Amino acid sequence: MPDDEILRRKALSQLRKKRVLKRQAQTYFTVNLALIVIWLVTGMGYFWPIWPIFGWGISLSVQSWKLAHPERDFSTEEIEAEMRRS
């Protein structure tokens, strides 16, 4: 496969991941805003929306980190060294 095609596929993959993350972030903010409104309307008290905000936020943070720091390909030297060990 030509290098240009490989780069194109990687770029498309990254763009798809960014689009998915953007949609998930929009959903995160919309749903959590709705939970906060429900909390406000039902008399406040203990701030229970913190749990979905926190849990879901961790998940989005991990996804964002992975997107910003993609795995690098193995170098030829690394592959050859591993082959020699086998």
trRosetta pair geometry for C-beta under 8 A, 3 or more apart (Angstrom, degrees):
i j d omega theta_ij theta_ji phi_ij phi_ji
1 5 5.1 -110 176 82 96 128
1 6 5.7 113 117 -57 116 92
2 5 4.8 94 64 5 83 103
2 6 7.2 -149 99 -5 44 86
3 6 5.6 -55 -149 36 36 113
3 7 6.2 34 155 -17 69 106
4 7 5.8 -56 -148 39 30 110
4 8 6.2 34 152 -23 65 107
5 8 5.5 -51 -145 35 31 114
5 9 6.4 32 155 -19 64 104
6 9 5.9 -55 -150 35 30 109
6 10 6.4 28 153 -16 64 107
7 10 5.7 -55 -147 38 32 111
7 11 6.2 33 154 -20 66 107
8 11 5.7 -55 -148 37 30 111
8 12 6.3 29 154 -17 65 106
9 12 5.7 -53 -146 38 31 111
9 13 6.3 35 153 -22 63 106
10 13 5.6 -54 -149 34 31 114
10 14 6.5 30 153 -17 64 105
11 14 5.8 -55 -149 37 31 110
11 15 6.3 32 153 -19 65 107
12 15 5.6 -54 -145 37 32 113
12 16 6.4 35 155 -20 65 104
13 16 5.8 -54 -151 34 30 111
13 17 6.5 29 152 -17 63 106
14 17 5.7 -55 -149 37 33 112
14 18 6.3 34 153 -20 66 105
14 67 7.4 119 -151 -156 79 84
14 70 7.1 -66 -98 -63 108 146
15 18 5.6 -52 -147 35 32 112
15 19 6.4 34 153 -21 64 104
16 19 5.7 -54 -149 34 32 112
16 20 6.4 31 153 -18 65 105
17 20 5.7 -53 -147 37 32 111
17 21 6.3 32 154 -19 65 107
17 67 5.4 -178 133 -111 123 107
18 21 5.7 -55 -146 38 30 112
18 22 6.3 34 154 -23 64 105
18 67 6.5 127 -81 -165 68 138
19 22 5.7 -53 -149 33 30 113
19 23 6.6 28 154 -16 63 104
20 23 5.9 -57 -152 37 31 109
20 24 6.3 29 152 -18 66 108
21 24 5.6 -56 -145 39 32 111
21 25 6.2 34 155 -21 66 105
21 60 7.5 116 -155 -150 87 82
21 63 5.6 177 -110 135 105 121
21 64 6.5 122 -160 -84 138 67
21 67 5.9 -44 -44 -43 157 160
22 25 5.8 -54 -148 35 29 111
22 26 6.5 30 153 -18 63 105
23 26 5.7 -54 -150 36 32 112
23 27 6.4 31 153 -16 65 106
24 27 5.6 -54 -147 39 33 112
24 28 6.1 43 150 -28 65 104
24 60 6.3 -178 124 -106 115 99
24 63 7.1 12 78 82 154 165
25 28 5.3 -47 -146 31 32 119
25 29 6.6 27 157 -14 64 103
25 60 6.2 106 -91 -148 77 135
26 29 6.1 -57 -150 38 29 105
26 30 6.2 26 154 -16 64 111
27 30 5.7 -59 -143 41 30 110
27 31 5.9 24 163 -14 69 111
28 31 6.4 -60 -142 40 20 103
28 32 6.1 8 164 -7 60 116
28 56 5.6 175 -129 139 102 126
28 57 7.4 116 -169 -82 135 61
28 60 5.9 -5 -73 -60 162 147
29 32 6.1 -62 -138 45 25 104
29 33 6.0 30 160 -23 63 109
30 33 5.9 -57 -149 34 24 111
30 34 6.5 24 153 -17 61 106
31 34 5.6 -56 -153 36 32 113
31 35 6.5 33 150 -20 66 104
31 52 7.6 -95 127 142 113 137
31 56 8.0 -82 81 154 129 179
32 35 5.3 -46 -144 34 39 114
32 36 6.4 41 154 -19 65 101
32 49 6.4 116 -157 179 78 117
32 52 6.6 -167 -100 106 89 106
32 53 5.1 90 -137 -94 132 89
32 56 7.3 -152 -62 64 118 140
33 36 5.7 -53 -150 36 33 111
33 37 6.5 34 151 -19 65 104
34 37 5.6 -52 -148 35 33 112
34 38 6.5 37 152 -20 64 102
35 38 5.6 -50 -149 34 33 113
35 39 6.4 37 150 -20 64 104
35 49 4.2 140 130 -119 115 116
35 52 6.2 -173 -82 59 174 136
35 53 7.6 -153 77 -50 140 93
36 39 5.4 -50 -149 36 34 116
36 40 6.4 37 151 -20 65 103
36 49 5.2 -114 -76 51 64 176
37 40 5.6 -52 -148 36 33 113
37 41 6.2 29 155 -17 66 108
38 41 5.8 -58 -143 40 29 108
38 42 6.0 15 162 -9 66 115
38 49 7.9 136 61 -70 96 119
39 42 6.3 -65 -140 43 23 101
39 44 6.3 57 154 -114 83 46
39 45 8.0 -128 -167 51 86 77
39 47 6.7 55 -173 -135 151 58
39 48 6.6 -174 -105 49 118 84
39 49 5.2 -93 -36 -22 143 116
40 44 6.2 17 -119 -72 42 82
42 45 7.9 -59 110 20 90 112
44 47 7.7 -19 -169 -80 78 71
47 50 5.2 66 121 -25 99 109
48 51 6.3 -31 -178 11 62 110
49 52 6.2 -56 -161 44 58 98
49 53 5.7 57 145 -22 81 112
50 53 5.5 -64 -144 45 31 114
50 54 5.6 31 160 -22 70 112
51 54 5.9 -53 -138 38 24 108
51 55 6.1 16 165 -11 62 112
52 55 5.9 -57 -134 45 31 106
52 56 5.5 20 171 -9 69 116
53 56 6.6 -62 -138 45 16 101
53 57 5.8 23 158 -27 58 118
54 57 5.6 -60 -144 35 21 116
54 58 6.7 26 157 -23 60 100
55 58 6.0 -52 -157 26 30 110
55 59 6.9 26 149 -14 62 104
56 59 5.5 -53 -156 35 39 115
56 60 6.4 37 149 -16 69 104
57 60 5.7 -54 -146 39 34 109
57 61 6.2 38 153 -24 66 105
58 61 5.5 -55 -149 34 31 115
58 62 6.5 31 154 -19 65 103
59 62 5.9 -53 -151 33 30 109
59 63 6.5 28 153 -15 64 106
60 63 5.6 -55 -147 39 34 112
60 64 6.1 36 153 -21 67 106
61 64 5.7 -54 -146 36 30 112
61 65 6.3 33 154 -21 64 105
62 65 5.7 -53 -148 34 31 113
62 66 6.4 29 155 -17 64 106
63 66 5.9 -56 -149 37 31 110
63 67 6.3 29 154 -18 65 108
64 67 5.7 -59 -149 38 30 111
64 68 6.2 21 157 -12 67 111
65 68 5.9 -63 -144 43 28 105
65 69 5.9 -20 169 25 67 112
66 69 6.6 -77 -130 62 22 78
66 70 7.2 61 168 -95 61 51
67 70 7.2 1 -155 -63 26 84
74 78 4.6 -121 -172 84 96 129
74 79 5.3 110 125 -55 125 90
75 78 4.7 100 55 3 78 101
75 79 7.1 -145 95 -3 43 86
76 79 5.7 -56 -150 37 33 111
76 80 6.2 29 155 -16 67 108
77 80 5.9 -57 -144 40 29 108
77 81 6.2 31 157 -21 65 107
78 81 5.8 -55 -146 36 28 111
78 82 6.4 26 156 -16 63 107
79 82 5.9 -59 -152 37 29 109
79 83 6.3 31 151 -21 64 108
80 83 5.5 -53 -147 35 34 115
80 84 6.5 36 154 -22 65 102
81 84 5.8 -52 -152 31 32 112
81 85 6.8 32 150 -20 63 104
82 85 5.7 -53 -153 32 36 113
82 86 6.8 36 152 -24 65 104
83 86 5.9 -55 -154 27 34 113
